[in-house]
Amino acid sequence: MPHLFESFTHRGCTFRNRIVFPPIAQDLCSPEGEVTRKLLDHYVARARGGAGLVMLEHSYVERRGRYSTRQTGLHHDGLVYGLRRVVEAVHDAGVPIGIQLAHAGARACAADNHEPAVGPSAVTQPGGEPAPRALGAAEITEVCARFAAAARRALAAHFDVVEIHGAHGFLLSEFLSPLTNQRTDRHGGDLDGRSRLLREVVAAVRAVVGETPLWFRLGADDRLPGGLTLEEGARVGQALAAAGVDVLDVSGGLCGSRPPGLPGPGYFAYAARAVKAAAGVPVVAVGGITDPRDADRLVRDGACDLVAVGRAILADAEWPAKALDLLGGTARRDGGPGSR
Ligand SMILES: Cc1cc2nc3c(=O)[nH]c(=O)nc-3n(C[C@H](O)[C@H](O)[C@H](O)COP(=O)(O)O)c2cc1C
């Protein structure tokens, strides 16, 4: 069985270990979404700390999908230059970097964006956000084009991995959930209809990124009465893999990434395990992991192929290096780093 400090390769892209620094919004950009020195330094520090992959936080593919004022933008070509500087600096630290493409849907900061938030249906959100304006059929096609254009910019900035955000009550997860999608056209109704936009976005982005690894952050379990169930989430994972996703980054929670009442370390690992079994592609597990031994156990148990460690690496950029010190003996015994 692989372990935390075994390398991971897909589509010719190699991570030195299985630790992923997941997207964690910093709100350090300019109000126009441009990269700042602080943002660059933040990611360089995480790369130097030894993660296998650094994923740059959610970046909006169009202005009305902006979640917060100082979020990272990926909605026009003028933003590529600053992002490329981040990529180059992280590469100088010897670490690959991905970027998460996002549309906040009903959770967008409508007042700052000076236009109403949009979503699948004009219903009040389970998280309390006001009802968005329902997207028309032609606008849904436009959403796919926005994701594809953002992916093209990500490649122009030389990112190694492109991830699509489909969790936490952002636009794509709003389409997937029966609580927020009450459409009666081909983008609503049964699971096939509600997941159609996700598959369309994946196909559109895959067509742009070619052989670059494509990840999808899947909200596989709404954890709300009447919401998307894990059994459905696993079937969607299978469909997304068939549509061209290389790695499913499995999260959940329609009202955010940290729903209350979940058991500790690796609280979405149960979902990662189910999605992996159904989809047959590598998965990332996430949720409240602070002890490297828990991260290592999840990989060794086969629950996941990669482990996302968010707030712990946010608090201590050196977490991966310290984890290697702690687990080094075990890793060496099994032929990991340090073995000859
Ligand atoms: C401040 C903050 C910002 C976050 N930003 C994002 C984001 O941009 N995209 C995303 O998919 N998840 C985001 N998340 C969720 C994390 O990626 C992760 O799934 C969650 O924090 C649980 O992992 P952890 O317990 O290791 O931190 C954010 C979480 C926090 C605390």
The ligand as an ORCA input file, in Angstrom:
! r2SCAN-3c Opt
* xyz 0 1
  C     -10.534     30.303      5.405
  C     -10.914     29.154      4.511
  C     -10.990     29.363      3.140
  C     -11.332     28.304      2.289
  N     -11.348     28.520      0.933
  C     -11.674     27.487      0.095
  C     -11.630     27.657     -1.302
  O     -11.217     28.685     -1.834
  N     -12.041     26.608     -2.081
  C     -12.436     25.396     -1.537
  O     -12.797     24.479     -2.275
  N     -12.422     25.223     -0.190
  C     -12.042     26.214      0.610
  N     -11.967     25.991      1.966
  C     -12.144     24.617      2.475
  C     -10.784     23.928      2.638
  O     -10.155     23.710      1.396
  C     -10.909     22.569      3.364
  O     -11.746     21.728      2.613
  C     -11.479     22.722      4.777
  O     -10.836     23.778      5.462
  C     -11.318     21.441      5.574
  O      -9.976     21.048      5.598
  P      -9.005     21.359      6.875
  O      -9.737     20.876      8.091
  O      -7.754     20.593      6.591
  O      -8.798     22.832      6.916
  C     -11.628     27.040      2.826
  C     -11.542     26.838      4.210
  C     -11.185     27.875      5.047
  C     -11.042     27.615      6.523
*
